Amino acid sequence: MFSVTQDQINQFNEDGFLIVDRLIDDDTVETLRACYERLFCGEFETGVRPDEVNWQQETGDPSLSRQICNGWKADRDIADVVLREDLGKAVAELGGWPGARIMIDNVIWKPTGARSLGHHQDSAYLDWYSPSDLLSCWIALDETTADGGTIEFVRGSHKWKHSMPEGEFHGPEEYRKYMELAAEREGVEPEIVYVEVPKGSGSFHHGWTWHGSGPNKAARPRRSLVLHAMRSDTEYVPAHLSDGMGHVYSRYKRLADNTIDENYFPVLWRNDGYRTPGIDAYLAR
Ligand SMILES: O=C(O)CCC(=O)C(=O)O
């Protein structure tokens, strides 16, 4: 069971991120690595295709990071981790939220030699729901280093003015460009913090924290699993259903109202003890 302390919550509020130990054990790391092999070869255990499949073995550009979004719907080895109640509780406590749902997961595999992932603020893509808060838990499946292209955060940047979504996510030449422009507008020198951790450890970050990652110049791959969570009381915003990532995730909107369907965005933890009941049945093999 993972949990956060009040000191960690204070640190998170100050920095916009928090680096933590032992989110998953070594056996789970091995299970996930095997699952990544399957997913990027197009083997989907449940028969459900993930919402975004941005790389496959047959067709993928070897210079790019492999990425799949919502692997939890396709493979329950991913779901076992990203639907964890203790992670939902940690996210909600860090955000000061009444509860947390999964918004999406990210299955990321950056092989040796692969290019960067552009700096961005996650919440800039989320007008389609309100409150459009996001808080993420990033889990390393390999030991990570700065030269291996680990995720990097800009300390305190969640307090900067909100920027519009700009630039490429996959493989941009100048991967820090839009963050640096935002820092200039803010009149500050950005302080980059690399998440250099052993496998199984990782970090949490605020939806407005600038982050990205450089090319992988190390000899080992850099794999990570990310849980992106939203508040349990979030609703769809009809006027912005096609904005940002809304063009993908508005397909799950109930036609008669703006509530968010728990079948697609389950509640992981809520402060009144509620958790989407279907999760346990789904995880049972
Ligand atoms: O793993 C990375 O390098 C970037 C991941 C990311 O953008 C995120 O977790 O929001």
PDBQT file of the ligand as one rigid body, heavy atoms in Angstrom, charges set to zero:
ROOT
HETATM    1  O1  LIG A 301       7.386   9.819 -19.884  1.00  0.00    +0.000 OA
HETATM    2  C1  LIG A 301       7.581  10.909 -20.423  1.00  0.00    +0.000 C 
HETATM    3  O2  LIG A 301       8.665  11.218 -20.852  1.00  0.00    +0.000 OA
HETATM    4  C2  LIG A 301       6.469  11.918 -20.582  1.00  0.00    +0.000 C 
HETATM    5  C3  LIG A 301       5.210  11.410 -19.991  1.00  0.00    +0.000 C 
HETATM    6  C4  LIG A 301       4.186  12.464 -19.892  1.00  0.00    +0.000 C 
HETATM    7  O3  LIG A 301       4.116  13.361 -20.684  1.00  0.00    +0.000 OA
HETATM    8  C5  LIG A 301       3.251  12.445 -18.797  1.00  0.00    +0.000 C 
HETATM    9  O4  LIG A 301       3.305  11.536 -17.957  1.00  0.00    +0.000 OA
HETATM   10  O5  LIG A 301       2.398  13.362 -18.719  1.00  0.00    +0.000 OA
ENDROOT
TORSDOF 0
